[in-house]
């Protein structure tokens, strides 16, 4: 009898330990996330991430879901950010929709877009002395933009093709991050750049170029940055994902209502001159948004463009790219 009681007690202890660890024997290796790792880029497109970090809202809002630490890592463009997500180095990403699509289609990235972040907001900037009346004037020029598969690269090449200009034949496209591209145009190494804000405002403020085309003129109301969440987090902690979307909505609304404070937050985060950041806000054609329903058609259209450009093996569907349920729950 004592032996039976001892065995029963041992079984109770084992069950308790299993439940405490978050594993039930049928749920796999599910573990509660205690550190949320965010990827972002040094662009005003992604100000919501910075606002939520500066205000301490990531930490505050997610604490009840077991999150004790929130870290963010800066990436120059979307390609290395997606590589980090594939390698399980970040859990959520503020990133352009285009590199997310490439990673999903070609590398099997297990993730979904759960919210919009921003639309439009990039500019084609040329050397001050270069005359420009239309796309035909770009023939023979060298333009620096983000690497293949990014939003800027995808938009620029598609727009050139629509205007009967063949990329890397009629117009030389050079892949660069924002810092290198701004240095290149200042040093006369390229004739122009196509970059997200605040880079165009910085270049103009330094008298190194002038904006001639906004990205919204290339493709009106186009999607740009999105909030991408790993499939693992979606499956294992859906309530946490809903709260992440709520915090993103909170930070976006606050930034829209307090643009001067948002400019100060961005300047402090990146070391940029706050006056130039405010100039960027005043001049760009972009806006911060969060409703993913506003961008689904635009994002899906990228998959066909990228397929035509040879960037992805197949176009993706809306359901393969998005999970809209978290936004619906967050705003219910």
N, C-alpha and C positions, 0 to 999 in steps of 0.2 A: 504493500500500500504506500509506504513512504517513497518507494522508488517511482511509483506512478505519479504521486503528487509532485515529486521533484521534476519529473519529465514534463508535467503540465506547466509547472512554474517556468521551466526553461523555455518552453514553447511560447508562453505569454511574453517573456522578455524578448525573444527573437522577433515576434510580431510587432512589439512596441518599437524596437530598434528599426525595423523595416519601415514602419509608418512614419517614424521621426525622420528618417532619411529621405522621405518623399517617394520611395519606391514601393510598389505593391506586389511585385512579382509578375504582373501582367502589363504594367505600364512601361517596361523597359528601364532605361537609365535616367529617367526624368529627375532633374535636380533644379531646385528653385534658384533663379538668377539673383545673386546678391550684388553683383557689379554690372551695371549697364554700360556698354561701350559704344560710343557714338562716333561716327565718321562725318566729317564736314569739310568744306572747302572755303578758302578765304575770299568769299564773294558776298556782296550785299544781298544776293539772291537768297541766302540761307540765314538771314538775320534772326529768324524765329528760334533756331537752335541756340544762337548766342544770347538772345534775350532770356530764354528759359534757363540757361546756364548761369548768367549773371544774376538773375533774380533768385536763384536757388530753387526754382520750381521743379526741375527734374528730381532733385533730392526730396523735396517736400511732398510732391504729388505721388511719387512712386514708393515712398517709405512703407506705406501700409501693405504693399505687395512683396515686402521682403528685400527691397533694394536698399542697400546701405551706402553704396558708392556709385557715383556717376563720373565717367571719364569721357573726354572727347579728344579725338586725334585729327589733325589737319592733313589734308591731302591736296596736292597741287591741281589735280584733275580727277575725272571720274574713273579712268582706267585703273590706276593703282588703288583707288578706294574700293573698287569692286574686287580686285585681287585680294585685298585684306579681308573682305567679307567672305569670299570663297574659302580663305584659309582660317575662317572662324576667329578672326582677330577683332571684329566689330559685330555688334548685334543689330544696330539700326544705322541707316545711312541717309544723310541729306546729300542727294546726288542728282545729276541730270538723268532724265528718263532714258536717254539713248544708251549710255554705257551700261545702265541696268539691263536693258533689253539684250545687248550683246552678251553680257555675262550669263543671262538666263538661257539664251538660245544656243550659245556655243560652248559654254563651260558648265552648264547644268546648275547654275546658281540657284539654290533653294531659298527663294525669297519672294515677297509680293509687295507691290506698291499699295499702301493703305491710306495715303492722303496726298493731296497736292501741296506744293510749297510756294511755287511762284510761276508766273508766265512772262514770256518775252524777256526784255532786259539785256540784250547784247547789241553791240554796235560794230560796224565796219568803219575803221579809222584809217585814213590815208595820210601820207606825208603832206605837210601844208602846201607844198609847191605843185602837187600833182592835181591836174585839172580833172574834174569828175562831173559828167552830166548824165551818165547812165552806165549800166553794167558793161557795155561795149568798151568803155574807157579802161577797164581792168585788164584787157588783153595785153599780155607781155609782162604783167606785174608779178611780184612775189609777195604773197600774203601769209602771215603767220597766224595760226589758230591752234586750238586744242587738238590732241592726237586723234587719229581715226576712230570712229565709233562714238565720239562725244557729241553732245548737242550742237556745239558750234561747228564742228567739222561736218556733221550731217546736214545742218541747215545751209551752210555756205555752199557745199558741193551741189546739193540739190537745186539751190537758187541759181548757181552758175549754169547748170545743165538746162534749167527752164529758160535761161536767157541765151541759149545757143553758145555757151562757153564750156569747153571740156576741161575739167580740173586736171592739173599737172601736164596739160598740153597747151591750152591757151593761157591759163593762169597757174603759176607754180604755187602749190600749197605746202607750207612748212609747218611741221608739228612742233609745238612748243607749249610749255606751261605759261601762266600769266606773267610771272616775273621775267622770264627769259624773253618773252615776246615784247614786253614793254622796253626792255633793254635793247632789243634788236631794232625796233623802230627809232629809238633815240640815237642809235649808233649808225643809222642809215643802212643797216644790213638787210632790211626788208622794206618794201614800199608801203605796206600797210598791215593791219592786224584786224582780226575779228574776235572780240573777247567780251566776256560778261562784265557788267559793272561791278566795282567802280573803275576798272582798268581804263575804259574810254575817257572818263572824267579826269583821271590822273594824267593820262597822256596829253589831253588838251590843256590842262592846267600848267603843264611843263612846256607848252608850245611845241610839242613834238608831233602833233597831228591834229586832224579835225574829223569829226564824225560825218559820214556821208550817207550811210544807210543804217536804220535801226532794224533789229531782227523781226519786229512786228510787221515791217514792210515786206520782208522776205516771205513770211508766213504769218498772217494775222492771227492773233490770239493763240499762238503756239505754246504748247507745254514746254517747261524747262525743267526746273528742279522738282523732285518728289521726295516723299518720305518712304523709304524702303525698309522693310522689317524681315529678319531671317525667318525661314519656315519653321525652324526649331522653336523659336520664341512664340510664333503664332500657334503652333500645335500644343506646346507644353504650358504656356501661360497666357491664354487669350485675354484674360481680364487685365493683365499688365499691359498688353498691347493696346487695349481700349483706352487705358489711362494715359499711355504715351501719346495717343492721338488727341486726347483731351488737353494735355499739356501743350501740344503743338498748336492747337486751336487757340488756347489761352494766350500763348506767346505771340502768335500772329496778330490777333486782334489788338493786343497791347502795343505792338510795334506800329501797326497802322494808325492807332490813336495817339501815339507818342513818338513821332518821327525824329524829333531832335534828340530825344533820349536814346532812340535806337541808333542814331548816328554816333552818339557818344560811346555807346556800348560796342559798336563795331570798331570804332577807332581805338578803343582801349584793347580790344581783343587782337587786333592786327597790327597796331602801331602806325596806322594811317592818320593823316591830318584830318581832323573832324570837319574842317571847312570844305575839303574836297569830297568827303562822304556826303555832306549836305548838298553839294553841287550835283553829285551823282543822283541822289534821290530826286532832285528837281528836274533833271534832264532825261533820265532813262524812260523808256516806254514800258517798263515792266510793272508788275504789281504782285504783292504777296497774297496768296490764296491758300485754302486748305481743302475745299470740297473736291474730291477726286472726280466727281461726275463732270466737272468743268473741263477736264483734260483727257478723258478716256479716248475720245475720237482722235485727238491730236497724237497721243502716245501710240495708239494702234497704227496710225498712218506712218509713224517712224519705222515700224517694223518692215513695211513694204519698201520704203525708201532705202533702208539699210540692206535689205535683201537685194535690191536693184544695184546698190553700190558694191555688193559682194562682201558685206560685213557680217551677215548672219546666214546660217544654213537654211533657215526657213522663216517666213513671217510668223509672228506669234498672235494669238487671239487675246481679246480683252480678259477672258477668264484665266488665261495663262499668266497674265501680267499683274492683274489687280485682285485684291480682296477688299471689296467695298463695305463689308459687314461691320468692320471696326469703326469706320466713320459714322455709319448709321447708328451704332450703339452709343458712340461718344457724343452724338448730337441729338439723341432721342429726347 
